[in-house]
């Protein structure tokens, strides 16, 4: 194959689109499972700790059942994570071939964290009745720490793609590599905190939504009330914290990635005292039909209602991300976040006034949807992050079309991977539903209390 043919295939829009779609599918699927691997261990260990402290059987049964589900999700996540690791090299050899030594450290550390999590999860699952209760509880702590560490290290690599550091370029070659500077780049703090909190929210609301459905069906016993209250409380408490971290991340964009913030807000012209836009459709350099809050964007971005906010007009047309995709992804993420905040506030008000969970069926209908809402917010946030970086795979350094593989036939690979994820989804749901149907080993007073 001639060099001209290779370059033609690299620039082939169909080849590039297939690679993007396959990576998007793999990331979008894996990130949901990974969130349960980050947040579910801590919630499970907390339930077991409460069982030891109170002697309440319902807590122990919850922890035991959640641990089994956690094992299933970990195994499935290992499969999807392996697919992703191969795709990084197979689909994007331009990225890994050029910058692999720069971002190799966080991936290596993530591998160690993964194996630590796998080892101690195995002990936690299979030593439930073989170790003293306190010793068994302690074996769950490394699972919690390793799950969070895995998320941290992976997001460090993604943060580097938004703020590349830790290397120099000489004649197009990477030299002077400092992997620690690359890993702890300016985007690392807001991105890692934002992602870890999102993982706990997805796990918490996702677990609670299962029990919300059971409560709607009239299962109001102690087991189901605790099964709802424990994960829901974790997620609800973290929701306002997450909104605050989101504000921190937006301020970071205003300084470090102004083009992404401009796309998020559909802002074309640079201005002072810029309003915050809700909704709207971006067309021909203008955001139409949006509801505007005067000066709010300048205030949120710079703590100054008269501050200047850069618009897309300052960015070459070829370097602008697809505005409507980024704008609406961000809008959906924020809408889901505030809806979950309202749901948590509802529960808090009832608890503060009456010291019990809400009884309204509308509350539990909302809670039953909270898991889906958290996942939608998660996916929308990642679309905002990744599509907002376009057309760069490494911000300001390498374009996506320069990183994609020249090998043809990516549409076939996309179809094959899609089938794999359909099978994984069906298999995961089937196994989890079978686990849910196993009779509860509760004493009669626990079932009816």
Residue pairs with C-beta under 8 A, 6 or more apart in sequence:
6 406
7 406
9 15
9 406
9 407
9 408
10 401
10 402
10 404
10 406
11 401
12 408
14 411
15 404
15 405
15 406
15 408
15 410
16 400
16 401
16 404
18 410
18 411
18 413
18 414
19 91
19 92
19 404
19 405
19 410
20 400
21 414
22 87
22 91
22 410
22 413
22 414
22 417
23 87
23 91
23 92
24 386
25 414
25 417
25 418
25 421
26 80
26 83
26 84
26 87
26 417
26 421
27 84
27 382
27 386
28 379
28 382
29 80
29 421
29 424
29 425
30 77
30 80
30 81
30 83
30 84
31 378
31 379
31 382
32 202
32 375
32 378
32 379
33 73
33 76
33 77
33 80
33 428
34 77
34 81
34 150
34 151
34 199
35 198
35 199
35 200
35 202
35 203
35 206
35 378
36 70
36 73
36 77
36 199
36 202
36 203
36 206
37 70
37 73
37 74
37 77
37 117
37 147
37 150
38 147
38 148
38 150
38 151
38 196
38 199
38 200
38 203
39 147
39 199
39 200
39 201
39 202
39 203
39 204
39 234
40 66
40 69
40 70
40 73
40 203
40 207
41 70
41 121
41 140
41 143
41 144
41 147
42 144
42 147
42 200
42 234
43 66
43 203
43 204
43 207
43 230
43 231
43 234
44 63
44 66
44 67
44 70
44 140
45 63
45 137
45 140
45 141
45 143
45 144
46 230
46 234
47 59
47 60
47 62
47 63
47 66
47 226
47 230
48 59
48 60
48 63
48 136
48 137
48 140
49 137
50 56
50 59
50 230
51 57
51 59
51 60
51 63
52 133
52 134
52 137
56 222
56 446
57 442
57 443
57 446
58 222
58 223
58 226
58 442
58 446
59 226
61 223
61 440
61 441
61 442
61 446
62 223
62 226
62 227
62 230
64 128
65 435
65 438
65 440
66 207
67 124
67 125
67 128
68 125
68 435
69 432
69 435
70 121
71 121
71 125
72 428
72 431
72 432
72 435
73 428
74 117
74 118
74 121
76 424
76 427
76 428
78 114
78 118
79 424
80 421
80 424
81 114
83 417
83 420
85 107
88 95
88 96
89 96
90 405
91 404
91 405
91 410
92 393
92 403
92 404
92 405
93 403
93 405
94 398
94 402
94 403
94 404
94 405
95 393
95 394
95 398
95 403
98 174
98 398
99 164
99 167
99 174
99 394
99 398
101 174
101 177
101 179
102 160
102 164
102 166
102 167
102 174
102 177
102 179
102 182
103 157
103 160
103 161
103 179
103 182
103 183
104 179
105 179
105 180
105 182
105 183
106 153
106 154
106 156
106 157
106 160
106 183
107 153
107 154
107 157
109 149
109 153
110 149
110 150
110 153
110 154
113 146
113 147
113 149
113 150
113 153
114 146
114 150
116 142
116 146
117 142
117 143
117 146
117 147
117 150
120 139
120 140
120 142
120 143
120 146
121 143
123 139
124 136
124 139
124 140
124 143
127 136
127 139
128 136
131 139
148 196
151 192
151 195
151 196
151 199
152 192
152 196
153 183
155 188
155 191
155 192
155 195
155 196
156 183
156 184
156 185
156 188
156 192
157 183
158 191
158 385
159 185
159 187
159 188
159 191
159 192
160 166
160 182
160 183
160 185
160 187
160 188
160 394
161 389
161 393
161 394
161 395
162 185
162 187
162 191
162 256
162 257
162 385
162 389
162 395
163 185
163 186
163 187
163 256
163 257
163 395
164 182
164 185
164 394
164 395
164 396
164 397
165 178
165 181
165 182
165 185
165 186
166 177
166 178
166 179
166 180
166 181
166 182
166 183
166 185
167 174
167 175
167 176
167 177
167 178
167 182
168 174
168 175
168 176
169 175
169 397
186 252
186 256
187 252
187 256
190 245
190 248
190 249
190 252
191 249
191 385
193 245
193 248
194 242
194 245
194 246
194 249
194 381
197 238
197 241
197 242
197 245
198 242
198 374
198 377
198 378
198 381
200 234
200 235
200 238
201 235
201 238
201 239
201 242
201 340
201 374
201 377
201 378
202 371
202 374
202 375
202 378
203 231
203 235
204 231
204 232
204 233
204 234
204 235
204 236
204 238
204 374
205 231
205 232
205 235
205 340
205 370
205 371
205 373
205 374
206 231
206 371
206 374
206 375
207 227
207 231
207 371
208 227
208 228
208 229
208 231
208 232
208 235
208 367
208 370
208 371
209 367
209 368
209 369
209 370
209 371
209 372
210 227
210 371
210 436
211 224
211 225
211 227
211 228
211 231
212 228
212 232
212 364
212 365
212 367
212 368
212 370
213 368
214 224
214 227
214 228
215 224
215 225
215 228
215 364
216 361
216 364
216 365
216 368
221 446
221 447
221 448
221 449
222 446
222 447
222 449
223 440
223 442
223 446
223 447
225 357
228 357
228 367
229 357
232 344
232 347
232 367
232 370
235 340
235 344
235 370
235 374
236 340
236 343
236 344
236 347
236 348
237 344
239 337
239 340
239 341
239 344
240 341
240 344
242 337
243 337
243 338
243 341
246 334
246 337
247 300
250 261
250 264
250 300
250 301
251 300
251 301
251 302
251 303
253 260
253 261
253 264
254 261
254 301
254 302
254 309
257 388
257 389
257 395
258 309
258 310
258 314
259 310
259 312
259 314
259 315
259 319
259 320
259 321
260 321
260 326
260 388
260 389
261 267
261 301
261 309
261 310
262 268
262 309
262 310
262 311
262 312
262 314
262 315
263 312
263 320
263 321
263 322
263 323
263 326
263 327
263 388
264 326
264 327
264 330
264 384
264 388
265 274
265 276
265 277
265 287
265 297
265 309
265 327
266 277
266 280
266 282
266 287
266 290
266 323
266 324
266 327
267 274
267 277
267 287
267 297
267 309
267 311
267 312
268 285
268 286
268 287
268 311
268 312
268 313
269 285
269 311
269 313
270 308
270 309
270 310
270 311
270 313
270 314
271 308
271 309
271 311
272 298
272 306
272 307
272 308
272 309
273 294
273 295
273 298
273 305
273 306
273 307
274 295
274 297
274 298
274 301
274 309
275 292
275 293
275 294
275 295
275 296
275 297
276 292
276 293
276 296
276 297
276 300
277 287
277 290
277 291
277 292
277 297
278 290
278 291
278 292
278 293
278 331
279 289
279 290
279 291
279 331
280 287
280 288
280 289
280 290
280 291
280 327
281 287
281 288
281 289
281 324
282 288
282 323
282 324
282 327
285 312
285 313
287 327
295 305
295 306
296 305
297 309
298 304
298 305
298 306
298 307
298 308
298 309
299 305
299 307
301 307
301 309
302 309
312 320
312 323
318 391
319 391
319 392
321 387
321 388
321 389
321 390
321 391
322 387
322 390
325 383
325 387
326 383
326 384
326 387
326 388
329 380
329 381
329 383
329 384
329 387
330 380
330 381
330 384
332 376
332 377
332 380
333 377
333 380
333 381
333 384
336 373
336 374
336 376
336 377
336 380
337 377
339 366
339 373
340 370
340 373
340 374
340 377
343 363
343 366
343 367
343 370
346 358
346 363
346 366
347 357
347 358
347 363
350 356
350 357
350 358
350 363
351 357
358 364
389 395
390 400
391 399
391 400
391 401
392 398
392 399
392 400
393 399
393 400
393 402
393 403
394 403
440 447
